[in-house]
Amino acid sequence: MSSPIFGQLETSLADYLTNITYRAQFGDEQAAALVARLELPRVVDALKAVLDEHTPDAHGRCPSCRTRRFGRAPAPCRAYLTAHLCLVVTEDETPEETTAPMRRQVAYGS
Ligand SMILES: [Zn+2]
């Protein structure tokens, strides 16, 4: 169970996102245009701010997603992967390129 403060933050953010989504999808043309002109740039700024927290280091690893004190940070960052999958990958594309585990090339003999 989340803390009451986080619960309020989570609820207000979820309500905001539900509200603008509803107005964009089901509102009249003026309501949809207002969402596009006023709210969409705010949402983009919010996403950029979140992704700024996950800017990879010189080795492509995210310092914010480090799971253990001395563990290696994941690469690529989960926040970037999620944003990419939600916003850039279309249904026509296969997500294999971003979600399939990388296979290590093994050299036998020399
Ligand atoms: Zn990250």
Boltz pocket constraint, residues with backbone or C-beta under 6 A from the ligand:
constraints:
  - pocket:
      binder: B
      contacts: [[A, 53], [A, 54], [A, 62], [A, 63], [A, 64], [A, 65], [A, 77], [A, 78], [A, 79], [A, 80]]
      max_distance: 6.0
